[in-house]
Amino acid sequence: MLVVDDIQHVDRDSLDVLDFVMRRVTARGVPVVPAARGRTPPHGVPTDLPTVHLGVELRASGAPSGPAQVGPLTELTAQQREIVRLAAQGLRNKEIAERLRLSPRTVSSHHYLVYPKLGVSSRNQLRGLFEDA
């Protein structure tokens, strides 16, 4: 059994990470019990369980830890923002895929989905989004 801890506020990034963790862990047959920071697990749940700290996972994923930001990048998932950031740095899809352990086709699909959201049509325009920030 696994306790997911450190849930202070639930925003889109938190939900993305929690969903990812729950899919990975439950696929291995491990039940997941959410618990808020500073609280004891629900009655009957042992306190010595392996714990995933959602805040740590969010920071590791590159998700912002401060207050919500405003801008076109905020409409993207943490993974999409990371892919866009790496593309803006000049990495090719294959290099991005290797770094993030995804398939190049998945990276390409993310580009196809995020370009219209960001109002861009090329990687050069992506660089501009990060230079302005």
N, CA, C and O atoms as a MOPAC input file, in Angstrom:
PM7 MOZYME 1SCF
protein

 N      0.84500 1    -1.17800 1     0.00000 1
 C      0.00000 1     0.00000 1     0.00000 1
 C      0.88700 1     1.23600 1     0.00000 1
 O      2.00100 1     1.19600 1     0.52200 1
 N      0.41900 1     2.31200 1    -0.56700 1
 C      1.21000 1     3.53200 1    -0.71500 1
 C      0.38000 1     4.71500 1    -0.27700 1
 O     -0.79100 1     4.81800 1    -0.64200 1
 N      0.95800 1     5.60300 1     0.49300 1
 C      0.27000 1     6.82500 1     0.90100 1
 C      0.83400 1     7.97200 1     0.07600 1
 O      2.04300 1     8.20400 1     0.07600 1
 N     -0.02900 1     8.68400 1    -0.62000 1
 C      0.38800 1     9.86900 1    -1.36000 1
 C      0.19900 1    11.04700 1    -0.42600 1
 O     -0.92400 1    11.35800 1    -0.02800 1
 N      1.28600 1    11.69700 1    -0.07800 1
 C      1.29200 1    12.74000 1     0.93800 1
 C      1.58900 1    14.08700 1     0.29900 1
 O      1.86600 1    14.15800 1    -0.89900 1
 N      1.53600 1    15.14800 1     1.07900 1
 C      1.94700 1    16.47700 1     0.66400 1
 C      0.94300 1    17.12500 1    -0.29300 1
 O      1.33200 1    17.91100 1    -1.15600 1
 N     -0.32000 1    16.80700 1    -0.14900 1
 C     -1.33300 1    17.42300 1    -1.00400 1
 C     -1.81200 1    18.68900 1    -0.29700 1
 O     -2.67700 1    18.62700 1     0.57600 1
 N     -1.24600 1    19.84000 1    -0.67800 1
 C     -1.61600 1    21.09900 1    -0.05600 1
 C     -2.76000 1    21.75900 1    -0.82400 1
 O     -3.73200 1    22.22200 1    -0.22700 1
 N     -2.64000 1    21.79700 1    -2.11100 1
 C     -3.67000 1    22.36900 1    -2.95900 1
 C     -3.73600 1    21.52600 1    -4.21300 1
 O     -2.72700 1    20.97500 1    -4.65300 1
 N     -4.89400 1    21.42700 1    -4.77500 1
 C     -5.05500 1    20.60200 1    -5.96000 1
 C     -5.25600 1    21.52200 1    -7.15300 1
 O     -6.31100 1    22.13700 1    -7.31100 1
 N     -4.23600 1    21.60700 1    -7.98400 1
 C     -4.33600 1    22.34500 1    -9.22600 1
 C     -4.11900 1    21.35200 1   -10.36600 1
 O     -4.00000 1    20.15100 1   -10.12600 1
 N     -4.06800 1    21.84200 1   -11.59400 1
 C     -3.95400 1    20.94300 1   -12.73300 1
 C     -2.65400 1    20.15200 1   -12.70600 1
 O     -2.64600 1    18.96200 1   -13.02000 1
 N     -1.56100 1    20.79900 1   -12.33500 1
 C     -0.27900 1    20.08900 1   -12.26400 1
 C     -0.31800 1    19.00400 1   -11.19900 1
 O      0.17300 1    17.89600 1   -11.41800 1
 N     -0.90500 1    19.32300 1   -10.04000 1
 C     -1.01100 1    18.32600 1    -8.97400 1
 C     -1.81600 1    17.13200 1    -9.43700 1
 O     -1.44800 1    15.98500 1    -9.18400 1
 N     -2.91900 1    17.40500 1   -10.11700 1
 C     -3.75800 1    16.31400 1   -10.60100 1
 C     -3.03400 1    15.47200 1   -11.63900 1
 O     -3.16700 1    14.24800 1   -11.64600 1
 N     -2.26300 1    16.12100 1   -12.52200 1
 C     -1.50100 1    15.37900 1   -13.52900 1
 C     -0.51000 1    14.42900 1   -12.87600 1
 O     -0.41900 1    13.26000 1   -13.25000 1
 N      0.23200 1    14.93400 1   -11.89900 1
 C      1.23500 1    14.10500 1   -11.23000 1
 C      0.55900 1    13.00600 1   -10.42200 1
 O      0.99200 1    11.85400 1   -10.45900 1
 N     -0.50800 1    13.35500 1    -9.68700 1
 C     -1.21200 1    12.35000 1    -8.89700 1
 C     -1.78400 1    11.26300 1    -9.80000 1
 O     -1.70400 1    10.07800 1    -9.47800 1
 N     -2.36300 1    11.66800 1   -10.93400 1
 C     -2.90500 1    10.69500 1   -11.88200 1
 C     -1.80400 1     9.77500 1   -12.40400 1
 O     -1.99300 1     8.56200 1   -12.50000 1
 N     -0.64900 1    10.36000 1   -12.74200 1
 C      0.48000 1     9.57400 1   -13.23800 1
 C      0.94300 1     8.56300 1   -12.19000 1
 O      1.13300 1     7.38500 1   -12.49100 1
 N      1.12300 1     9.03700 1   -10.95800 1
 C      1.58700 1     8.16100 1    -9.88500 1
 C      0.58000 1     7.04300 1    -9.64600 1
 O      0.95900 1     5.87900 1    -9.50800 1
 N     -0.69300 1     7.39400 1    -9.59700 1
 C     -1.70800 1     6.38100 1    -9.31300 1
 C     -1.79200 1     5.33900 1   -10.42500 1
 O     -1.96400 1     4.15200 1   -10.14800 1
 N     -1.67300 1     5.77500 1   -11.68800 1
 C     -1.70600 1     4.80800 1   -12.78500 1
 C     -0.51600 1     3.87300 1   -12.71400 1
 O     -0.66600 1     2.66500 1   -12.90100 1
 N      0.67400 1     4.41600 1   -12.44600 1
 C      1.87500 1     3.58300 1   -12.39900 1
 C      1.83500 1     2.59500 1   -11.24000 1
 O      2.19900 1     1.42900 1   -11.39300 1
 N      1.39200 1     3.06600 1   -10.08800 1
 C      1.41700 1     2.23400 1    -8.89900 1
 C      0.29200 1     1.20800 1    -8.92200 1
 O      0.51900 1     0.03700 1    -8.61700 1
 N     -0.91700 1     1.63100 1    -9.27800 1
 C     -2.02500 1     0.68500 1    -9.28900 1
 C     -1.86300 1    -0.35100 1   -10.39000 1
 O     -2.40700 1    -1.45000 1   -10.28400 1
 N     -1.11800 1    -0.02100 1   -11.45400 1
 C     -0.84500 1    -1.00800 1   -12.49800 1
 C     -0.02100 1    -2.16200 1   -11.94400 1
 O     -0.04400 1    -3.26800 1   -12.48200 1
 N      0.69800 1    -1.89800 1   -10.87600 1
 C      1.50400 1    -2.94500 1   -10.23000 1
 C      0.73600 1    -3.62200 1    -9.09400 1
 O      1.30100 1    -4.41000 1    -8.33600 1
 N     -0.56200 1    -3.30500 1    -8.98300 1
 C     -1.38600 1    -3.94100 1    -7.96200 1
 C     -1.23100 1    -3.35800 1    -6.57300 1
 O     -1.57200 1    -4.01000 1    -5.58600 1
 N     -0.72000 1    -2.13600 1    -6.48200 1
 C     -0.52700 1    -1.49900 1    -5.18200 1
 C     -1.64100 1    -0.47900 1    -4.96700 1
 O     -1.75900 1     0.46300 1    -5.75100 1
 N     -2.46500 1    -0.63900 1    -3.92600 1
 C     -3.50700 1     0.35800 1    -3.67400 1
 C     -2.89800 1     1.68500 1    -3.23100 1
 O     -1.83800 1     1.70100 1    -2.60500 1
 N     -3.55600 1     2.79200 1    -3.54800 1
 C     -3.06800 1     4.12500 1    -3.20400 1
 C     -4.05400 1     4.77600 1    -2.25100 1
 O     -5.26000 1     4.79100 1    -2.49800 1
 N     -3.52100 1     5.32100 1    -1.14500 1
 C     -4.35100 1     6.01900 1    -0.16800 1
 C     -3.86700 1     7.46400 1    -0.08300 1
 O     -2.77500 1     7.70700 1     0.43000 1
 N     -4.65400 1     8.43800 1    -0.57500 1
 C     -4.23000 1     9.84300 1    -0.44900 1
 C     -4.30800 1    10.30600 1     1.00200 1
 O     -5.21900 1     9.91600 1     1.73300 1
 N     -3.35800 1    11.13500 1     1.41900 1
 C     -3.36300 1    11.69400 1     2.76400 1
 C     -2.80300 1    13.10700 1     2.70200 1
 O     -1.83600 1    13.35600 1     1.98100 1
 N     -3.38400 1    14.02000 1     3.43400 1
 C     -2.92300 1    15.40300 1     3.44500 1
 C     -1.68200 1    15.53100 1     4.31700 1
 O     -1.47200 1    14.73900 1     5.23600 1
 N     -0.86300 1    16.53700 1     4.01900 1
 C      0.36700 1    16.78100 1     4.77400 1
 C      0.04500 1    17.04600 1     6.24800 1
 O     -0.90400 1    17.75700 1     6.57900 1
 N      0.85300 1    16.45800 1     7.11000 1
 C      0.70800 1    16.70900 1     8.53300 1
 C     -0.42700 1    15.94300 1     9.19300 1
 O     -0.65600 1    16.08300 1    10.39500 1
 N     -1.12300 1    15.15200 1     8.43100 1
 C     -2.22300 1    14.37800 1     9.01400 1
 C     -1.81600 1    12.91500 1     9.04300 1
 O     -1.00500 1    12.46500 1     8.23200 1
 N     -2.37500 1    12.19700 1     9.96400 1
 C     -2.09600 1    10.77000 1    10.01500 1
 C     -2.93300 1    10.06800 1     8.94900 1
 O     -4.00100 1    10.55500 1     8.57800 1
 N     -2.45700 1     8.93500 1     8.46100 1
 C     -3.24500 1     8.19000 1     7.47900 1
 C     -4.60100 1     7.80700 1     8.05400 1
 O     -4.76700 1     7.76700 1     9.27300 1
 N     -5.57400 1     7.52600 1     7.18900 1
 C     -6.90000 1     7.12400 1     7.67600 1
 C     -6.80700 1     5.93800 1     8.62800 1
 O     -5.85400 1     5.16100 1     8.57700 1
 N     -7.79100 1     5.81100 1     9.48300 1
 C     -7.82500 1     4.73200 1    10.47600 1
 C     -7.64800 1     3.37100 1     9.80000 1
 O     -8.29500 1     3.07400 1     8.79600 1
 N     -6.78300 1     2.57100 1    10.35400 1
 C     -6.56200 1     1.23000 1     9.83300 1
 C     -5.43300 1     1.14400 1     8.81600 1
 O     -5.04600 1     0.04400 1     8.42000 1
 N     -4.89800 1     2.28700 1     8.38500 1
 C     -3.79400 1     2.29000 1     7.41700 1
 C     -2.48900 1     2.38600 1     8.19200 1
 O     -2.31100 1     3.32300 1     8.97000 1
 N     -1.57100 1     1.44300 1     8.00100 1
 C     -0.29400 1     1.47800 1     8.73600 1
 C      0.47400 1     2.77300 1     8.46000 1
 O      0.39300 1     3.32600 1     7.36300 1
 N      1.21400 1     3.24800 1     9.45400 1
 C      1.95500 1     4.50700 1     9.31000 1
 C      3.34300 1     4.31200 1     8.71100 1
 O      4.01900 1     5.30000 1     8.42300 1
 N      3.78700 1     3.08700 1     8.51600 1
 C      5.13200 1     2.83700 1     7.99600 1
 C      5.12100 1     2.47400 1     6.50500 1
 O      5.99500 1     1.74400 1     6.03800 1
 N      4.14500 1     2.97700 1     5.77200 1
 C      4.03200 1     2.66600 1     4.34300 1
 C      4.99100 1     3.49900 1     3.51300 1
 O      5.35400 1     4.60500 1     3.91500 1
 N      5.40900 1     2.98500 1     2.35300 1
 C      6.17200 1     3.82000 1     1.42600 1
 C      5.31500 1     5.02400 1     1.04900 1
 O      4.11000 1     4.89100 1     0.83100 1
 N      5.93400 1     6.19100 1     0.97300 1
 C      5.18800 1     7.41600 1     0.71600 1
 C      5.76400 1     8.16000 1    -0.48100 1
 O      6.98000 1     8.30900 1    -0.60700 1
 N      4.88900 1     8.61900 1    -1.34600 1
 C      5.27500 1     9.51600 1    -2.43200 1
 C      4.83100 1    10.90700 1    -2.00700 1
 O      3.64900 1    11.13100 1    -1.74700 1
 N      5.76900 1    11.83700 1    -1.93700 1
 C      5.44800 1    13.20900 1    -1.58800 1
 C      5.12900 1    13.96100 1    -2.87100 1
 O      6.01200 1    14.21700 1    -3.69000 1
 N      3.86000 1    14.31100 1    -3.03600 1
 C      3.40500 1    14.92700 1    -4.27300 1
 C      4.16300 1    16.21600 1    -4.57100 1
 O      4.49300 1    16.48100 1    -5.72700 1
 N      4.44400 1    17.01800 1    -3.55300 1
 C      5.17500 1    18.27300 1    -3.77600 1
 C      6.55300 1    18.02200 1    -4.36600 1
 O      6.99900 1    18.75900 1    -5.24500 1
 N      7.22800 1    16.98700 1    -3.88700 1
 C      8.55200 1    16.63200 1    -4.41200 1
 C      8.42200 1    16.19100 1    -5.86900 1
 O      9.23100 1    16.57300 1    -6.71500 1
 N      7.39600 1    15.38300 1    -6.15400 1
 C      7.17600 1    14.92800 1    -7.52700 1
 C      6.87200 1    16.10500 1    -8.44900 1
 O      7.33700 1    16.13900 1    -9.58800 1
 N      6.10100 1    17.05900 1    -7.96300 1
 C      5.77800 1    18.23200 1    -8.77800 1
 C      7.03600 1    19.02500 1    -9.11000 1
 O      7.24700 1    19.42200 1   -10.25600 1
 N      7.87600 1    19.25600 1    -8.08700 1
 C      9.11300 1    20.00100 1    -8.35100 1
 C     10.02300 1    19.24700 1    -9.31300 1
 O     10.65700 1    19.85400 1   -10.17600 1
 N     10.08900 1    17.93100 1    -9.16700 1
 C     10.93300 1    17.11100 1   -10.04900 1
 C     10.41600 1    17.13000 1   -11.48300 1
 O     11.19100 1    16.99300 1   -12.43000 1
 N      9.10900 1    17.30100 1   -11.64000 1
 C      8.53000 1    17.31000 1   -12.98900 1
 C      8.69900 1    18.65500 1   -13.67400 1
 O      8.40400 1    18.78900 1   -14.86200 1
 N      9.17500 1    19.65800 1   -12.93100 1
 C      9.33300 1    20.98200 1   -13.51900 1
 C      8.10700 1    21.85200 1   -13.34000 1
 O      8.07000 1    22.97400 1   -13.84600 1
 N      7.10900 1    21.36400 1   -12.63700 1
 C      5.89100 1    22.14600 1   -12.41500 1
 C      6.19800 1    23.29700 1   -11.47000 1
 O      7.00300 1    23.14200 1   -10.55300 1
 N      5.57400 1    24.44300 1   -11.67700 1
 C      5.83500 1    25.58500 1   -10.79800 1
 C      5.32400 1    25.29900 1    -9.39200 1
 O      4.27400 1    24.67900 1    -9.22300 1
 N      6.06900 1    25.75100 1    -8.38000 1
 C      5.66300 1    25.49600 1    -7.00700 1
 C      5.01500 1    26.71200 1    -6.36600 1
 O      4.45000 1    26.60900 1    -5.27700 1
 N      5.09000 1    27.85400 1    -7.02100 1
 C      4.51800 1    29.08300 1    -6.47500 1
 C      3.08900 1    29.28000 1    -6.92400 1
 O      2.44100 1    28.34600 1    -7.39600 1
 N      2.59400 1    30.51500 1    -6.77400 1
 C      1.23000 1    30.80200 1    -7.19400 1
 C      1.07000 1    30.63500 1    -8.69400 1
 O      2.04100 1    30.69400 1    -9.44900 1
 N     -0.16100 1    30.42700 1    -9.10900 1
 C     -0.44200 1    30.20900 1   -10.52700 1
 C      0.04100 1    31.38200 1   -11.36000 1
 O     -0.14500 1    32.53900 1   -10.98300 1
 N      0.65300 1    31.08600 1   -12.47600 1
 C      1.14700 1    32.10400 1   -13.38000 1
 C      0.14400 1    32.29700 1   -14.50500 1
 O     -0.67700 1    31.42400 1   -14.78700 1
 N      0.22900 1    33.45300 1   -15.13600 1
 C     -0.66300 1    33.74600 1   -16.24400 1
 C      0.16300 1    33.76700 1   -17.51700 1
 O      1.26000 1    34.32500 1   -17.53300 1
 N     -0.34300 1    33.17300 1   -18.57600 1
 C      0.35300 1    33.15000 1   -19.85500 1
 C     -0.02600 1    31.91800 1   -20.63400 1
 O     -0.69400 1    31.02400 1   -20.11400 1
 N      0.40000 1    31.86700 1   -21.88800 1
 C      0.00200 1    30.74200 1   -22.72900 1
 C      0.55000 1    29.40400 1   -22.24900 1
 O     -0.07900 1    28.37000 1   -22.47200 1
 N      1.70600 1    29.40300 1   -21.59600 1
 C      2.29300 1    28.14000 1   -21.13800 1
 C      1.51400 1    27.51900 1   -19.98700 1
 O      1.63200 1    26.31800 1   -19.74600 1
 N      0.72300 1    28.30900 1   -19.27300 1
 C     -0.01800 1    27.78200 1   -18.12900 1
 C     -1.14900 1    26.86100 1   -18.56600 1
 O     -1.66400 1    26.09600 1   -17.75100 1
 N     -1.54200 1    26.91700 1   -19.82300 1
 C     -2.60400 1    26.04700 1   -20.31800 1
 C     -2.09200 1    24.64800 1   -20.65900 1
 O     -2.88100 1    23.75700 1   -20.97300 1
 N     -0.78400 1    24.45800 1   -20.59700 1
 C     -0.18700 1    23.17200 1   -20.95200 1
 C      0.04300 1    22.32600 1   -19.71500 1
 O      0.14800 1    22.84300 1   -18.60300 1
 N      0.12100 1    21.01500 1   -19.92300 1
 C      0.49100 1    20.12700 1   -18.81800 1
 C      1.97900 1    20.30400 1   -18.53000 1
 O      2.70600 1    20.89200 1   -19.33100 1
 N      2.42800 1    19.79700 1   -17.38900 1
 C      3.84500 1    19.89300 1   -17.03400 1
 C      4.70800 1    19.21100 1   -18.10300 1
 O      5.76700 1    19.72300 1   -18.46500 1
 N      4.25500 1    18.05600 1   -18.60600 1
 C      5.02400 1    17.35600 1   -19.63300 1
 C      5.07700 1    18.16800 1   -20.92400 1
 O      6.13000 1    18.24800 1   -21.55700 1
 N      3.96300 1    18.76800 1   -21.32000 1
 C      3.94800 1    19.57900 1   -22.53400 1
 C      4.87800 1    20.78000 1   -22.37800 1
 O      5.60500 1    21.12300 1   -23.31000 1
 N      4.86100 1    21.42800 1   -21.20200 1
 C      5.75900 1    22.57000 1   -20.98200 1
 C      7.21200 1    22.14500 1   -21.08300 1
 O      8.03000 1    22.87300 1   -21.64500 1
 N      7.54800 1    20.96700 1   -20.54300 1
 C      8.93100 1    20.49200 1   -20.60100 1
 C      9.33700 1    20.21000 1   -22.04700 1
 O     10.45200 1    20.54300 1   -22.45100 1
 N      8.46300 1    19.61400 1   -22.81200 1
 C      8.74600 1    19.32300 1   -24.21700 1
 C      8.94200 1    20.62800 1   -24.98600 1
 O      9.87200 1    20.74500 1   -25.78400 1
 N      8.07900 1    21.59400 1   -24.75200 1
 C      8.18300 1    22.89100 1   -25.42900 1
 C      9.47400 1    23.59000 1   -25.02500 1
 O     10.15300 1    24.17600 1   -25.86900 1
 N      9.82100 1    23.53200 1   -23.73600 1
 C     11.05200 1    24.17900 1   -23.25800 1
 C     12.27900 1    23.58000 1   -23.93400 1
 O     13.17900 1    24.30600 1   -24.35700 1
 N     12.31000 1    22.25100 1   -24.03500 1
 C     13.45600 1    21.59200 1   -24.67300 1
 C     13.50100 1    21.88500 1   -26.17400 1
 O     14.57900 1    22.06700 1   -26.74000 1
 N     12.35000 1    21.92900 1   -26.80800 1
 C     12.30600 1    22.26900 1   -28.23700 1
 C     12.78700 1    23.69600 1   -28.45100 1
 O     13.48700 1    23.97900 1   -29.42300 1
 N     12.41400 1    24.59000 1   -27.55200 1
 C     12.84500 1    25.98700 1   -27.66100 1
 C     14.35500 1    26.11400 1   -27.48400 1
 O     14.96000 1    27.06100 1   -27.98600 1
 N     14.96500 1    25.16900 1   -26.77600 1
 C     16.42000 1    25.16700 1   -26.59700 1
 C     17.13600 1    24.60000 1   -27.81700 1
 O     18.36400 1    24.62300 1   -27.89300 1
 N     16.35400 1    24.08800 1   -28.77600 1
 C     16.95000 1    23.59500 1   -30.00800 1
 C     17.07200 1    22.08400 1   -30.11600 1
 O     17.63600 1    21.58700 1   -31.09100 1
 N     16.56200 1    21.34500 1   -29.15000 1
 C     16.64100 1    19.88500 1   -29.22800 1
 C     15.65600 1    19.35100 1   -30.26500 1
 O     14.55800 1    19.88300 1   -30.42900 1
 N     16.06500 1    18.29800 1   -30.95800 1
 C     15.17500 1    17.63700 1   -31.92300 1
 C     14.24900 1    16.68300 1   -31.17700 1
 O     14.50900 1    16.32600 1   -30.02700 1
 N     13.16600 1    16.27300 1   -31.84000 1
 C     12.19100 1    15.37600 1   -31.20700 1
 C     12.85100 1    14.12100 1   -30.65200 1
 O     12.52000 1    13.67500 1   -29.55300 1
 N     13.77700 1    13.55300 1   -31.40500 1
 C     14.44500 1    12.33100 1   -30.96200 1
 C     15.23600 1    12.58100 1   -29.68000 1
 O     15.23100 1    11.74600 1   -28.77500 1
 N     15.91100 1    13.72000 1   -29.59800 1
 C     16.68900 1    14.05800 1   -28.40200 1
 C     15.77000 1    14.30900 1   -27.20100 1
 O     16.06500 1    13.89200 1   -26.08100 1
 N     14.65500 1    14.99400 1   -27.45400 1
 C     13.68000 1    15.24700 1   -26.38900 1
 C     13.12100 1    13.91200 1   -25.88800 1
 O     13.01000 1    13.68500 1   -24.68300 1
 N     12.77600 1    13.04900 1   -26.82000 1
 C     12.20700 1    11.74600 1   -26.46900 1
 C     13.18500 1    10.93900 1   -25.61100 1
 O     12.78400 1    10.32500 1   -24.62200 1
 N     14.44700 1    10.93900 1   -25.98200 1
 C     15.44900 1    10.20300 1   -25.20700 1
 C     15.59300 1    10.78300 1   -23.80600 1
 O     15.68800 1    10.04300 1   -22.82700 1
 N     15.61000 1    12.09700 1   -23.71400 1
 C     15.79400 1    12.75200 1   -22.41700 1
 C     14.60200 1    12.50300 1   -21.48900 1
 O     14.77900 1    12.30400 1   -20.28700 1
 N     13.38700 1    12.51600 1   -22.05200 1
 C     12.17800 1    12.35600 1   -21.23400 1
 C     11.64600 1    10.92600 1   -21.21100 1
 O     10.61800 1    10.63700 1   -20.59800 1
 N     12.36800 1    10.03900 1   -21.89300 1
 C     11.98000 1     8.62300 1   -21.97500 1
 C     10.57700 1     8.44800 1   -22.54900 1
 O      9.72900 1     7.75000 1   -21.99400 1
 N     10.37200 1     9.11400 1   -23.68600 1
 C      9.13400 1     9.01400 1   -24.44500 1
 C      9.48000 1     8.54900 1   -25.84500 1
 O     10.65300 1     8.47400 1   -26.20800 1
 N      8.46700 1     8.23900 1   -26.62600 1
 C      8.74300 1     7.92300 1   -28.02900 1
 C      8.80000 1     9.23900 1   -28.80800 1
 O      8.12400 1    10.19900 1   -28.43700 1
 N      9.59200 1     9.29900 1   -29.87600 1
 C      9.63200 1    10.51000 1   -30.70500 1
 C      8.24600 1    10.86600 1   -31.24100 1
 O      7.92900 1    12.04100 1   -31.42600 1
 N      7.43500 1     9.85800 1   -31.48600 1
 C      6.07900 1    10.11800 1   -31.99200 1
 C      5.22100 1    10.82400 1   -30.93400 1
 O      4.40700 1    11.68300 1   -31.27400 1
 N      5.39500 1    10.47600 1   -29.68100 1
 C      4.67100 1    11.15200 1   -28.59700 1
 C      5.09100 1    12.61300 1   -28.52100 1
 O      4.25000 1    13.49600 1   -28.35600 1
 N      6.38900 1    12.86800 1   -28.64100 1
 C      6.88900 1    14.24200 1   -28.62000 1
 C      6.28900 1    15.01900 1   -29.78900 1
 O      5.83300 1    16.14900 1   -29.61600 1
 N      6.28800 1    14.41900 1   -30.96800 1
 C      5.71400 1    15.05200 1   -32.15100 1
 C      4.23300 1    15.35400 1   -31.95400 1
 O      3.74900 1    16.41200 1   -32.35600 1
 N      3.52600 1    14.43100 1   -31.34000 1
 C      2.09800 1    14.61300 1   -31.07900 1
 C      1.86100 1    15.78700 1   -30.12400 1
 O      0.93400 1    16.57400 1   -30.31500 1
 N      2.69700 1    15.89500 1   -29.10900 1
 C      2.56900 1    17.02700 1   -28.18200 1
 C      2.78500 1    18.34400 1   -28.91500 1
 O      2.05800 1    19.31000 1   -28.68400 1
 N      3.78400 1    18.39100 1   -29.80200 1
 C      4.00600 1    19.61400 1   -30.58400 1
 C      2.76500 1    19.94700 1   -31.39600 1
 O      2.33500 1    21.09900 1   -31.43500 1
 N      2.20200 1    18.96100 1   -32.03100 1
 C      1.02000 1    19.15600 1   -32.86900 1
 C     -0.13500 1    19.73400 1   -32.04000 1
 O     -0.89600 1    20.57000 1   -32.52800 1
 N     -0.25900 1    19.28400 1   -30.79000 1
 C     -1.35200 1    19.74400 1   -29.94100 1
 C     -1.09700 1    21.11500 1   -29.30700 1
 O     -2.03600 1    21.88700 1   -29.11400 1
 N      0.16100 1    21.42200 1   -28.98300 1
 C      0.42900 1    22.66900 1   -28.25900 1
 C      0.66400 1    23.87200 1   -29.16900 1
 O      0.41500 1    25.00200 1   -28.75000 1
 N      1.12400 1    23.67200 1   -30.36800 1
 C      1.37800 1    24.82400 1   -31.24000 1
 C      0.14200 1    25.71200 1   -31.38500 1
 O      0.25800 1    26.92700 1   -31.22900 1
 N     -1.03700 1    25.15300 1   -31.67600 1
 C     -2.21500 1    26.02900 1   -31.77600 1
 C     -2.55900 1    26.71600 1   -30.44800 1
 O     -2.99300 1    27.86800 1   -30.44400 1
 N     -2.37000 1    26.02100 1   -29.33200 1
 C     -2.64800 1    26.62100 1   -28.02500 1
 C     -1.75000 1    27.81900 1   -27.75800 1
 O     -2.16000 1    28.79700 1   -27.13300 1
 N     -0.51200 1    27.72300 1   -28.24500 1
 C      0.46300 1    28.79100 1   -28.00800 1
 C      0.45800 1    29.84200 1   -29.11100 1
 O      1.08700 1    30.89100 1   -28.97900 1
 N     -0.24800 1    29.56100 1   -30.19000 1
 C     -0.30300 1    30.51700 1   -31.30300 1
 C      1.00300 1    30.58500 1   -32.07000 1
 O      1.36400 1    31.64600 1   -32.58000 1
 N      1.72300 1    29.46300 1   -32.16300 1
 C      2.98900 1    29.42000 1   -32.89200 1
 C      2.90600 1    28.35800 1   -33.97200 1
 O      2.03800 1    27.48500 1   -33.94900 1
 N      3.83200 1    28.45400 1   -34.92100 1
 C      3.86900 1    27.45100 1   -35.98500 1
 C      5.28000 1    26.92700 1   -36.22700 1
 O      5.49700 1    26.14300 1   -37.15100 1
 N      6.25200 1    27.35400 1   -35.39900 1
 C      7.62500 1    26.88100 1   -35.57900 1
 C      8.36900 1    26.89800 1   -34.24600 1
 O      7.94800 1    27.54000 1   -33.28400 1
 N      9.47600 1    26.17900 1   -34.22100 1
 C     10.31300 1    26.14700 1   -33.01200 1
 C     10.95800 1    27.50200 1   -32.74500 1
 O     11.19200 1    27.86300 1   -31.59100 1
 N     11.24700 1    28.25300 1   -33.80400 1
 C     11.81200 1    29.58500 1   -33.60700 1
 C     10.85900 1    30.46100 1   -32.79800 1
 O     11.29200 1    31.24600 1   -31.95400 1
 N      9.56700 1    30.32300 1   -33.06000 1
 C      8.58400 1    31.09300 1   -32.31000 1
 C      8.51700 1    30.61400 1   -30.85000 1
 O      8.21800 1    31.40100 1   -29.95200 1
 N      8.79300 1    29.33900 1   -30.62100 1
 C      8.82400 1    28.83000 1   -29.24300 1
 C      9.90900 1    29.52800 1   -28.43200 1
 O      9.70900 1    29.85700 1   -27.26300 1
 N     11.05500 1    29.74900 1   -29.06100 1
 C     12.15400 1    30.42500 1   -28.36100 1
 C     11.71100 1    31.78300 1   -27.85500 1
 O     12.08200 1    32.20100 1   -26.75800 1
 N     10.91200 1    32.46900 1   -28.66500 1
 C     10.41500 1    33.78100 1   -28.27800 1
 C      9.55400 1    33.75200 1   -27.02200 1
 O      9.57400 1    34.69300 1   -26.22900 1
 N      8.80100 1    32.67500 1   -26.84300 1
 C      7.96900 1    32.55300 1   -25.64400 1
 C      8.81400 1    32.51900 1   -24.38100 1
 O      8.42200 1    33.06700 1   -23.35000 1
 N      9.98100 1    31.87200 1   -24.46000 1
 C     10.83100 1    31.75700 1   -23.28600 1
 C     11.74700 1    32.95200 1   -23.10600 1
 O     12.16700 1    33.24200 1   -21.98600 1
 N     12.06700 1    33.65400 1   -24.19300 1
 C     12.89000 1    34.84900 1   -24.07800 1
 C     12.11300 1    35.98200 1   -23.41700 1
 O     12.69000 1    36.81800 1   -22.72200 1
 N     10.78300 1    36.00400 1   -23.64300 1
 C      9.94300 1    37.04600 1   -23.05700 1
 C      9.68900 1    36.80700 1   -21.57500 1
 O      9.40000 1    37.74000 1   -20.82600 1
 N      9.80100 1    35.53400 1   -21.15600 1
 C      9.46000 1    35.19100 1   -19.75900 1
 C     10.55000 1    35.61400 1   -18.80100 1
 O     10.42800 1    35.40300 1   -17.59400 1

